[in-house]
Amino acid sequence: MHSLQIQGYKLNATRSKRFAVVGEMPEAQRVANLLHKALPNPGFIGLINSGKQGSVPKEFIGNILQIKDIINIYQIDELIFCAKDMPAENIIDQMSALQHTQVEYKIAPPESMSIIGSNSIDTAGDLYIIDINSIGKFQNRRNKRVFDVGISLALLVSYPVTVFITGHPLNYLFNILKVLLGFRSITGYHPAPQSDHKLPDIRKGIIYPTDGIDIQNPDPQLVNRLNLLYARGYTISNDFRLLYKGFRHLGRK
């Protein structure tokens, strides 16, 4: 499992992480300096220019168009995106493109939100960064499938009772079977209008993030925003919450 680079199964778990900071000067350099202060012995810290221009300043090891090659060549463990230089939608685009690389993602907020302070005798300070629990991560895709199988088996057993909640007996039964066979997922993105940003690939869902709010016919901007938040901060508890809120929609075509 270590040789296959399956996340969470590392023989050399204590090795120093290798980082890449994605942003523009001087913000990327500021975040890199904070990393140097916060970590006693980082394995590597490189800068990736978030712009797509041809020429790259000498301080950077490449630009965002080369990010896959940079991850492979420099064996990057963790990407830190500078929120000051990259909008959330562009960060999600990168998460989607890199979902099979198994790198970790974090966001470094602008300077006004950064906190440096003594935290132990081993480090000089803390870097305040926000973790991105992307739905494209291996462990999240695995957890989501376990959730789907467990819930669909429970729904199949309780079908004679729960069918009266959905009001669509055949659609409800077919949806359960589709989830068990891996064609659908209990929860997933709302079918959004055309967007310039690509979300990480997942199975088509029966219940949508929009089912968790009390708004009829949400506008396209809200739909895209809720899909983005679902992809960026995925947790099993969110799926349970959506299942509770949208149970009546399990018979949806």
C-alpha positions in Angstrom: 0.0 0.0 0.0 2.9 2.3 0.7 4.4 1.5 -2.8 1.0 2.3 -4.4 1.2 5.7 -2.6 -2.2 5.1 -1.0 -2.8 8.1 1.3 -2.7 7.2 5.0 -0.5 4.2 4.6 3.1 5.4 4.7 6.1 3.5 6.1 8.1 6.7 6.4 5.4 8.7 8.0 7.8 11.1 9.8 9.5 12.5 6.7 9.3 16.2 6.2 6.5 17.4 3.9 7.3 19.0 0.6 5.3 22.1 -0.2 4.4 24.3 -3.2 2.8 27.7 -2.7 0.6 28.9 -5.6 0.2 32.6 -6.0 1.9 35.9 -7.2 4.7 37.9 -5.7 4.9 39.1 -3.0 2.1 37.0 -1.5 3.5 33.7 -2.4 6.9 34.6 -0.9 5.2 35.9 2.3 3.4 32.5 2.7 6.7 30.6 2.0 8.4 32.7 4.7 5.7 31.8 7.2 6.1 28.1 6.4 9.8 28.4 7.1 9.1 30.0 10.4 6.3 27.6 11.4 8.0 24.3 10.4 11.2 23.1 12.0 12.5 21.3 8.9 10.4 21.4 5.8 11.5 19.0 3.1 11.0 21.6 0.3 9.1 24.8 -0.3 8.7 26.0 -3.9 6.7 28.8 -5.5 4.3 28.3 -8.4 3.2 31.4 -10.3 -0.6 31.5 -10.5 -0.5 33.4 -13.7 -0.5 31.7 -17.1 2.0 34.0 -18.9 4.8 32.4 -20.8 7.8 33.9 -18.9 8.1 33.0 -15.2 9.9 35.2 -12.7 13.1 33.5 -11.4 11.7 33.1 -7.9 9.2 30.6 -9.2 9.8 26.9 -10.2 7.0 27.2 -12.8 3.6 28.5 -13.5 0.1 27.0 -12.9 0.0 25.4 -16.4 2.9 23.2 -15.4 1.5 22.3 -12.0 1.1 18.5 -12.7 4.7 18.2 -13.8 5.9 20.2 -10.9 4.1 17.9 -8.4 5.7 14.8 -10.0 9.2 16.2 -10.4 9.4 17.8 -7.0 7.3 15.1 -5.3 5.0 17.7 -3.7 2.9 16.6 -0.8 0.9 19.7 -0.1 -0.3 22.7 -2.3 -1.1 26.0 -0.6 -3.1 28.4 -2.6 -2.9 32.1 -1.9 -6.5 33.4 -1.5 -5.3 36.9 -2.2 -4.2 36.0 -5.7 -6.6 33.2 -6.7 -10.5 33.2 -6.5 -12.2 30.2 -5.0 -13.5 29.1 -8.3 -10.0 28.8 -9.8 -8.8 26.9 -6.8 -11.7 24.4 -7.3 -10.6 24.1 -11.0 -7.2 23.1 -9.8 -8.5 20.6 -7.3 -10.6 19.0 -10.1 -7.6 18.7 -12.4 -5.4 17.3 -9.7 -7.8 15.0 -7.9 -5.8 11.9 -8.8 -2.4 13.1 -7.6 -3.3 12.6 -3.9 -1.7 15.9 -2.8 -3.2 17.8 0.1 -4.8 21.3 -0.5 -4.8 24.3 1.8 -5.7 28.0 1.4 -3.6 30.7 2.9 -5.8 33.7 3.7 -4.6 37.3 3.1 -2.2 38.9 5.5 -4.9 40.4 7.6 -6.1 36.9 8.5 -2.7 35.3 9.1 -1.6 34.5 12.6 2.0 34.0 13.6 2.7 33.1 17.2 4.7 30.8 19.4 3.1 27.4 19.6 5.8 25.0 20.9 9.5 24.8 21.8 10.1 23.1 18.4 8.7 25.7 16.1 9.0 29.4 15.7 5.3 30.1 15.0 2.0 29.1 13.4 0.9 29.6 9.9 -2.9 30.0 9.8 -4.1 28.1 6.8 -7.5 26.7 5.9 -7.8 23.0 5.0 -9.6 22.0 1.8 -11.4 18.7 2.3 -11.9 18.1 -1.4 -14.5 15.6 -2.5 -11.9 14.4 -5.1 -9.5 13.0 -2.4 -9.1 9.3 -2.4 -10.3 8.8 1.2 -13.3 11.0 0.5 -14.3 9.1 -2.6 -13.9 5.8 -0.6 -16.0 7.2 2.3 -18.7 8.4 0.0 -19.0 5.0 -1.6 -19.2 3.3 1.8 -21.9 5.8 2.7 -23.8 5.0 -0.5 -23.7 1.3 0.0 -24.6 1.4 3.7 -27.5 3.8 3.2 -28.9 2.1 0.1 -28.9 -1.3 1.9 -30.7 0.3 4.9 -33.2 1.9 2.5 -33.8 -1.4 0.7 -34.5 -3.2 4.0 -36.8 -0.4 5.1 -38.4 0.1 1.7 -41.9 -1.1 2.7 -42.1 1.7 5.3 -40.0 4.5 3.7 -41.6 4.3 0.3 -44.6 6.2 1.7 -42.3 9.2 2.4 -41.0 9.5 -1.2 -44.3 9.1 -3.0 -42.7 7.5 -6.1 -42.4 3.8 -5.4 -40.8 2.6 -8.6 -38.4 5.6 -9.0 -37.4 5.2 -5.3 -36.6 1.4 -5.8 -34.7 2.0 -9.0 -32.6 4.7 -7.4 -31.7 2.5 -4.5 -30.6 -0.3 -6.9 -28.7 2.2 -9.1 -26.7 3.3 -6.0 -26.0 -0.2 -5.0 -24.7 -1.0 -8.5 -22.5 2.1 -8.6 -24.4 4.0 -11.2 -25.7 6.8 -8.9 -24.8 8.3 -5.5 -27.2 9.2 -2.7 -25.9 12.8 -2.8 -24.2 14.8 -5.5 -24.1 18.1 -7.4 -27.2 19.9 -8.5 -27.4 19.8 -12.3 -26.1 23.3 -12.7 -26.3 25.6 -15.8 -23.2 25.9 -17.9 -20.3 27.0 -15.8 -16.7 28.1 -16.7 -15.4 26.0 -13.7 -15.1 22.2 -13.5 -15.9 20.4 -10.3 -14.2 17.1 -9.3 -15.9 14.2 -11.0 -18.3 12.2 -8.8 -21.4 10.0 -9.6 -24.6 11.7 -10.4 -26.6 12.3 -7.2 -30.2 11.8 -6.3 -30.2 14.4 -3.5 -28.6 17.8 -4.2 -26.9 20.5 -2.0 -29.9 22.7 -2.8 -32.2 20.3 -1.0 -30.6 21.4 2.2 -32.0 24.9 2.0 -35.6 26.2 2.0 -35.5 28.0 -1.3 -37.7 26.9 -4.3 -36.0 27.3 -7.7 -32.6 28.6 -6.6 -30.9 30.9 -9.2 -27.9 29.5 -11.2 -25.4 31.6 -9.2 -26.6 30.0 -5.9 -26.6 26.6 -7.4 -23.0 26.9 -8.6 -22.0 28.3 -5.2 -23.6 25.4 -3.2 -22.0 22.9 -5.6 -18.6 24.5 -5.1 -19.0 24.5 -1.3 -20.1 20.8 -1.3 -17.0 19.9 -3.4 -14.6 22.0 -1.4 -15.7 21.0 2.1 -16.9 17.4 1.8 -17.7 15.4 4.9 -19.8 12.3 5.6 -21.8 14.4 8.1 -22.9 16.7 5.3 -24.2 13.8 3.3 -26.2 12.6 6.3 -27.6 16.2 6.7 -28.5 16.3 3.1 -30.1 12.9 3.3 -32.2 14.0 6.3 -33.2 17.3 4.6 -34.0 15.7 1.1 -35.2 12.3 2.0 -38.5 12.9 0.2 -36.6 13.4 -3.0 -35.2 9.9 -3.1 -37.8 9.0 -5.7 -36.6 11.8 -8.0 -36.1 10.8 -11.6 
